[in-house]
Amino acid sequence: MPLEPAANVLSQNCPSRTVLRHLTDRWTPLIVTVLANGQPLRFKSIKEKVEGISPKVLTETLRSMERDGLLTRTATASLPPRVDYQLTPLGLTTVEPIRALRLWAENHLEEVEANRQRYDALVAA
């Protein structure tokens, strides 16, 4: 039987909560999905694929992911300067769990929306 990790996300003082928060924020799962094939992408390509994200928020999220060791930022001296982002080996370990959540959301969308409509109708009555 595997040992339980020393970290406990249910404990209010455990730093694993910030790790979970970063992984499940609004944009990180989408960026992981875009970078999931392991190939480096430029900022503009990521922004085009993740619809609705502002340049400022994309920059902040990429920095946070870099700080957590989930991706690397590689700047190449050229004109114009080239910057590529790529998941690290640690970042690649998030691909499957995030993929599972994404597929669940996509596969259960209609059911969830129907439940929301039922709930909203009951609350409004």
N, CA, C and O of each residue as an XYZ file, in Angstrom:
500
protein
N       0.859     -1.180      0.000
C       0.000      0.000      0.000
C       0.903      1.240      0.000
O       1.808      1.342      0.828
N       0.659      2.198     -0.938
C       1.524      3.383     -0.999
C       1.369      4.260      0.237
O       0.290      4.364      0.821
N       2.474      4.883      0.615
C       2.451      5.791      1.754
C       1.773      7.096      1.370
O       1.890      7.566      0.238
N       1.067      7.668      2.327
C       0.451      8.975      2.116
C       1.554     10.033      2.095
O       2.507      9.941      2.869
N       1.439     11.022      1.235
C       2.452     12.079      1.227
C       2.388     12.898      2.512
O       1.354     12.961      3.176
N       3.507     13.519      2.846
C       3.557     14.346      4.058
C       2.676     15.583      3.901
O       2.165     16.108      4.890
N       2.496     16.048      2.675
C       1.648     17.218      2.434
C       0.184     16.822      2.571
O      -0.197     15.685      2.295
N      -0.632     17.786      3.004
C      -2.062     17.541      3.173
C      -2.820     18.785      2.727
O      -2.868     19.781      3.449
N      -3.409     18.726      1.540
C      -4.086     19.874      0.960
C      -5.280     20.333      1.799
O      -5.743     21.463      1.644
N      -5.780     19.475      2.679
C      -6.905     19.859      3.530
C      -6.472     20.679      4.737
O      -7.297     21.322      5.385
N      -5.188     20.656      5.035
C      -4.661     21.437      6.149
C      -4.493     22.891      5.713
O      -3.869     23.165      4.688
N      -5.044     23.815      6.482
C      -5.014     25.216      6.065
C      -3.620     25.800      5.963
O      -3.427     26.786      5.253
N      -2.650     25.233      6.641
C      -1.287     25.775      6.619
C      -0.360     25.038      5.655
O       0.828     25.349      5.575
N      -0.900     24.064      4.924
C      -0.047     23.278      4.032
C       0.171     24.017      2.709
O      -0.790     24.424      2.056
N       1.435     24.188      2.316
C       1.734     24.882      1.060
C       1.197     24.163     -0.179
O       1.137     24.753     -1.258
N       0.809     22.903     -0.035
C       0.259     22.190     -1.198
C      -1.023     22.857     -1.693
O      -1.414     22.666     -2.844
N      -1.677     23.637     -0.837
C      -2.881     24.358     -1.268
C      -2.558     25.352     -2.372
O      -3.331     25.502     -3.318
N      -1.427     26.029     -2.262
C      -1.086     26.992     -3.321
C      -0.744     26.258     -4.616
O      -1.022     26.755     -5.708
N      -0.145     25.085     -4.494
C       0.157     24.291     -5.693
C      -1.153     23.911     -6.375
O      -1.292     24.068     -7.588
N      -2.108     23.413     -5.602
C      -3.404     23.031     -6.161
C      -4.115     24.243     -6.756
O      -4.718     24.153     -7.825
N      -4.043     25.368     -6.063
C      -4.685     26.585     -6.567
C      -4.081     26.998     -7.910
O      -4.814     27.390     -8.819
N      -2.769     26.917     -8.044
C      -2.130     27.285     -9.310
C      -2.538     26.328    -10.430
O      -2.784     26.755    -11.558
N      -2.609     25.037    -10.117
C      -2.956     24.051    -11.138
C      -4.407     24.146    -11.592
O      -4.741     23.765    -12.714
N      -5.266     24.656    -10.715
C      -6.695     24.679    -11.039
C      -7.227     26.091    -11.246
O      -8.440     26.302    -11.259
N      -6.340     27.046    -11.406
C      -6.842     28.399    -11.665
C      -7.523     28.427    -13.027
O      -7.610     27.401    -13.702
N      -7.988     29.559    -13.416
C      -8.766     29.667    -14.650
C      -7.975     29.317    -15.905
O      -8.544     28.755    -16.842
N      -6.687     29.630    -15.953
C      -5.932     29.555    -17.199
C      -4.897     28.436    -17.264
O      -4.624     27.933    -18.354
N      -4.319     28.034    -16.154
C      -3.249     27.024    -16.182
C      -3.665     25.735    -16.889
O      -2.908     25.242    -17.724
N      -4.840     25.167    -16.590
C      -5.212     23.934    -17.305
C      -5.297     24.113    -18.819
O      -4.995     23.187    -19.573
N      -5.706     25.297    -19.263
C      -5.803     25.542    -20.700
C      -4.420     25.664    -21.328
O      -4.190     25.181    -22.437
N      -3.503     26.313    -20.617
C      -2.126     26.440    -21.117
C      -1.448     25.077    -21.140
O      -0.735     24.756    -22.091
N      -1.662     24.274    -20.106
C      -1.106     22.912    -20.095
C      -1.644     22.128    -21.290
O      -0.894     21.403    -21.944
N      -2.924     22.268    -21.575
C      -3.529     21.562    -22.709
C      -2.869     21.970    -24.021
O      -2.613     21.124    -24.877
N      -2.596     23.256    -24.181
C      -1.964     23.754    -25.405
C      -0.531     23.237    -25.532
O      -0.072     22.949    -26.638
N       0.175     23.118    -24.410
C       1.580     22.693    -24.430
C       1.747     21.186    -24.211
O       2.873     20.702    -24.098
N       0.649     20.448    -24.151
C       0.676     19.034    -23.754
C       1.504     18.133    -24.654
O       1.994     17.098    -24.203
N       1.669     18.503    -25.918
C       2.441     17.630    -26.814
C       3.948     17.730    -26.582
O       4.719     17.007    -27.213
N       4.375     18.624    -25.681
C       5.785     18.719    -25.335
C       6.600     19.631    -26.232
O       7.784     19.856    -25.981
N       5.977     20.156    -27.276
C       6.692     21.032    -28.201
C       6.659     22.472    -27.702
O       5.658     22.906    -27.132
N       7.752     23.223    -27.913
C       7.756     24.627    -27.507
C       6.828     25.457    -28.387
O       6.683     25.200    -29.582
N       6.206     26.455    -27.770
C       5.342     27.378    -28.496
C       5.691     28.803    -28.111
O       6.143     29.069    -26.997
N       5.478     29.696    -29.030
C       5.683     31.119    -28.770
C       4.458     31.688    -28.073
O       3.365     31.125    -28.134
N       4.666     32.818    -27.410
C       3.617     33.516    -26.677
C       2.389     33.720    -27.562
O       1.268     33.416    -27.154
N       2.602     34.233    -28.766
C       1.491     34.536    -29.675
C       0.682     33.287    -30.001
O      -0.545     33.347    -30.072
N       1.344     32.173    -30.197
C       0.644     30.920    -30.501
C      -0.213     30.459    -29.329
O      -1.341     30.000    -29.511
N       0.340     30.587    -28.121
C      -0.431     30.204    -26.932
C      -1.651     31.100    -26.816
O      -2.760     30.626    -26.571
N      -1.438     32.402    -26.993
C      -2.553     33.359    -26.883
C      -3.634     33.079    -27.910
O      -4.819     33.187    -27.594
N      -3.259     32.722    -29.128
C      -4.242     32.417    -30.171
C      -5.046     31.170    -29.839
O      -6.236     31.101    -30.148
N      -4.414     30.187    -29.214
C      -5.088     28.925    -28.911
C      -5.963     29.013    -27.665
O      -6.995     28.347    -27.587
N      -5.562     29.828    -26.689
C      -6.338     29.989    -25.457
C      -7.209     31.228    -25.637
O      -6.821     32.336    -25.264
N      -8.365     31.027    -26.199
C      -9.250     32.138    -26.508
C      -9.696     32.860    -25.246
O     -10.040     32.236    -24.243
N      -9.682     34.196    -25.316
C     -10.205     35.007    -24.230
C      -9.196     35.442    -23.188
O      -9.531     36.234    -22.307
N      -7.977     34.951    -23.260
C      -6.964     35.344    -22.277
C      -6.297     36.634    -22.744
O      -5.952     36.775    -23.917
N      -6.120     37.568    -21.819
C      -5.455     38.821    -22.167
C      -3.934     38.612    -22.139
O      -3.451     37.699    -21.469
N      -3.184     39.439    -22.854
C      -1.723     39.319    -22.812
C      -1.175     39.432    -21.386
O      -0.253     38.707    -21.013
N      -1.747     40.342    -20.594
C      -1.278     40.538    -19.214
C      -1.488     39.277    -18.383
O      -0.585     38.843    -17.669
N      -2.672     38.694    -18.476
C      -2.972     37.495    -17.689
C      -2.156     36.311    -18.193
O      -1.709     35.488    -17.394
N      -1.957     36.212    -19.495
C      -1.124     35.131    -20.034
C       0.301     35.264    -19.507
O       0.905     34.275    -19.094
N       0.830     36.463    -19.520
C       2.181     36.698    -18.996
C       2.261     36.302    -17.526
O       3.192     35.605    -17.123
N       1.299     36.737    -16.728
C       1.294     36.414    -15.290
C       1.204     34.904    -15.062
O       1.904     34.358    -14.210
N       0.345     34.237    -15.823
C       0.169     32.790    -15.650
C       1.418     32.036    -16.076
O       1.830     31.091    -15.402
N       2.027     32.442    -17.188
C       3.263     31.794    -17.634
C       4.375     31.981    -16.603
O       5.140     31.051    -16.345
N       4.471     33.162    -16.019
C       5.488     33.398    -14.982
C       5.239     32.524    -13.766
O       6.177     31.954    -13.207
N       3.993     32.416    -13.354
C       3.646     31.576    -12.208
C       3.985     30.116    -12.491
O       4.518     29.419    -11.629
N       3.676     29.661    -13.692
C       3.989     28.275    -14.064
C       5.494     28.055    -14.132
O       5.987     26.993    -13.753
N       6.225     29.057    -14.614
C       7.695     28.959    -14.654
C       8.249     28.903    -13.236
O       9.140     28.105    -12.944
N       7.724     29.744    -12.361
C       8.170     29.775    -10.965
C       7.949     28.423    -10.288
O       8.780     27.972     -9.500
N       6.808     27.775    -10.606
C       6.494     26.468    -10.027
C       7.270     25.329    -10.685
O       7.189     24.181    -10.248
N       8.020     25.654    -11.737
C       8.807     24.618    -12.412
C       8.013     23.801    -13.407
O       8.440     22.712    -13.790
N       6.851     24.310    -13.839
C       6.006     23.572    -14.767
C       6.370     23.817    -16.225
O       6.074     22.993    -17.089
N       7.013     24.949    -16.499
C       7.438     25.220    -17.869
C       8.731     26.002    -17.871
O       9.141     26.591    -16.871
N       9.356     25.985    -19.033
C      10.572     26.767    -19.232
C      10.284     27.864    -20.243
O       9.459     27.711    -21.144
N      10.972     28.949    -20.069
C      10.902     30.091    -20.980
C      12.286     30.216    -21.596
O      13.272     30.420    -20.888
N      12.357     30.093    -22.913
C      13.637     30.170    -23.604
C      13.620     31.357    -24.552
O      12.844     31.405    -25.506
N      14.500     32.320    -24.265
C      14.621     33.503    -25.113
C      15.792     33.300    -26.066
O      16.890     32.924    -25.655
N      15.538     33.554    -27.336
C      16.561     33.434    -28.366
C      16.854     34.829    -28.909
O      15.945     35.548    -29.324
N      18.136     35.203    -28.901
C      18.526     36.523    -29.401
C      18.392     36.536    -30.916
O      19.180     35.926    -31.640
N      17.383     37.240    -31.363
C      17.164     37.406    -32.797
C      16.354     38.677    -32.988
O      15.946     39.308    -32.013
N      16.124     39.048    -34.208
C      15.295     40.212    -34.505
C      14.064     39.755    -35.270
O      14.215     39.296    -36.402
N      12.882     39.849    -34.740
C      12.576     40.243    -33.359
C      12.985     39.131    -32.396
O      13.175     37.990    -32.817
N      13.123     39.453    -31.104
C      13.489     38.425    -30.133
C      12.454     37.299    -30.133
O      11.260     37.543    -30.304
N      12.910     36.102    -29.946
C      12.023     34.931    -29.945
C      11.996     34.345    -28.534
O      13.042     34.115    -27.928
N      10.796     34.108    -28.022
C      10.627     33.491    -26.710
C       9.711     32.286    -26.878
O       8.601     32.405    -27.396
N      10.185     31.130    -26.437
C       9.407     29.896    -26.505
C       9.110     29.388    -25.108
O       9.901     29.566    -24.182
N       7.958     28.753    -24.972
C       7.535     28.148    -23.711
C       7.314     26.662    -23.948
O       6.775     26.250    -24.976
N       7.746     25.864    -22.965
C       7.642     24.422    -23.098
C       7.462     23.817    -21.712
O       8.091     24.256    -20.750
N       6.597     22.803    -21.616
C       6.424     22.128    -20.330
C       7.714     21.404    -19.948
O       8.393     20.826    -20.797
N       8.033     21.447    -18.678
C       9.166     20.705    -18.131
C       8.713     19.264    -17.881
O       7.529     18.959    -18.022
N       9.643     18.373    -17.512
C       9.208     17.028    -17.124
C       8.159     17.067    -16.001
O       7.214     16.278    -16.011
N       8.321     17.975    -15.043
C       7.311     18.114    -13.990
C       5.984     18.581    -14.580
O       4.931     18.042    -14.238
N       6.024     19.572    -15.455
C       4.816     20.071    -16.097
C       4.105     18.992    -16.903
O       2.876     18.939    -16.933
N       4.880     18.136    -17.555
C       4.285     17.053    -18.339
C       3.509     16.073    -17.457
O       2.589     15.410    -17.937
N       3.871     15.972    -16.166
C       3.126     15.070    -15.277
C       1.727     15.593    -14.972
O       0.893     14.854    -14.449
N       1.459     16.863    -15.295
C       0.120     17.416    -15.064
C      -0.806     17.190    -16.251
O      -2.015     17.392    -16.132
N      -0.270     16.778    -17.382
C      -1.063     16.663    -18.605
C      -2.211     15.670    -18.435
O      -3.355     16.002    -18.746
N      -1.934     14.473    -17.953
C      -2.989     13.454    -17.847
C      -4.069     13.818    -16.838
O      -5.249     13.684    -17.162
N      -3.725     14.278    -15.612
C      -4.808     14.678    -14.701
C      -5.652     15.827    -15.258
O      -6.873     15.831    -15.107
N      -5.009     16.794    -15.897
C      -5.761     17.915    -16.472
C      -6.587     17.437    -17.660
O      -7.713     17.895    -17.860
N      -6.039     16.526    -18.441
C      -6.791     15.950    -19.567
C      -8.037     15.241    -19.051
O      -9.111     15.368    -19.638
N      -7.901     14.496    -17.959
C      -9.049     13.782    -17.388
C     -10.139     14.766    -16.952
O     -11.320     14.530    -17.204
N      -9.753     15.858    -16.305
C     -10.728     16.872    -15.900
C     -11.378     17.543    -17.109
O     -12.586     17.780    -17.124
N     -10.567     17.844    -18.117
C     -11.103     18.470    -19.330
C     -12.114     17.561    -20.007
O     -13.194     18.009    -20.392
N     -11.770     16.285    -20.153
C     -12.690     15.349    -20.789
C     -13.966     15.188    -19.971
O     -15.056     15.099    -20.538
N     -13.844     15.151    -18.649
C     -15.030     15.055    -17.801
C     -15.941     16.260    -18.054
O     -17.148     16.101    -18.240
N     -15.361     17.462    -18.061
C     -16.151     18.676    -18.279
C     -16.815     18.654    -19.655
O     -17.987     19.010    -19.783
N     -16.082     18.242    -20.672
C     -16.646     18.208    -22.019
C     -17.732     17.140    -22.160
O     -18.750     17.362    -22.815
N     -17.502     15.974    -21.536
C     -18.455     14.869    -21.649
C     -19.703     15.037    -20.789
O     -20.729     14.421    -21.076
N     -19.639     15.849    -19.751
C     -20.780     16.031    -18.849
C     -21.404     17.414    -18.948
O     -22.234     17.783    -18.118
N     -21.013     18.175    -19.950
C     -21.499     19.534    -20.113
C     -23.020     19.614    -20.163
O     -23.618     20.414    -19.442
N     -23.646     18.810    -20.989
C     -25.101     18.880    -21.136
C     -25.814     18.553    -19.823
O     -26.790     19.207    -19.458
N     -25.320     17.542    -19.125
C     -25.919     17.143    -17.848
C     -25.784     18.254    -16.807
O     -26.739     18.557    -16.092
N     -24.614     18.850    -16.724
C     -24.385     19.937    -15.772
C     -25.260     21.137    -16.120
O     -25.869     21.739    -15.235
N     -25.325     21.486    -17.399
C     -26.160     22.625    -17.795
C     -27.631     22.379    -17.484
O     -28.330     23.296    -17.052
N     -28.110     21.159    -17.696
C     -29.505     20.824    -17.365
C     -29.738     20.956    -15.863
O     -30.776     21.467    -15.440
N     -28.787     20.502    -15.060
C     -28.905     20.640    -13.610
C     -28.917     22.094    -13.186
O     -29.672     22.470    -12.290
N     -28.103     22.909    -13.808
C     -28.082     24.341    -13.496
C     -29.436     24.978    -13.806
O     -29.965     25.755    -13.012
N     -29.979     24.643    -14.953
C     -31.272     25.213    -15.336
C     -32.365     24.796    -14.354
O     -33.191     25.618    -13.958
N     -32.373     23.504    -13.957
C     -33.345     23.022    -12.970
C     -33.191     23.766    -11.652
O     -34.173     24.223    -11.066
N     -31.973     23.881    -11.199
C     -31.691     24.570     -9.936
C     -32.123     26.032    -10.002
O     -32.810     26.520     -9.105
N     -31.720     26.730    -11.062
C     -32.061     28.141    -11.202
C     -33.577     28.347    -11.242
O     -34.087     29.321    -10.690
N     -34.296     27.426    -11.898
C     -35.752     27.538    -11.957
C     -36.366     27.368    -10.573
O     -37.326     28.059    -10.230
N     -35.818     26.449     -9.773
C     -36.318     26.233     -8.411
C     -36.025     27.426     -7.505
O     -36.870     27.820     -6.701
N     -34.850     27.991     -7.633
C     -34.451     29.125     -6.797
C     -35.270     30.362     -7.168
O     -35.645     31.151     -6.301
N     -35.541     30.520     -8.457
C     -36.289     31.692     -8.909
C     -37.770     31.609     -8.539
O     -38.447     32.635     -8.463
N     -38.275     30.401     -8.309
C     -39.710     30.213     -8.001
C     -40.075     30.673     -6.613
O     -41.237     30.578     -6.217
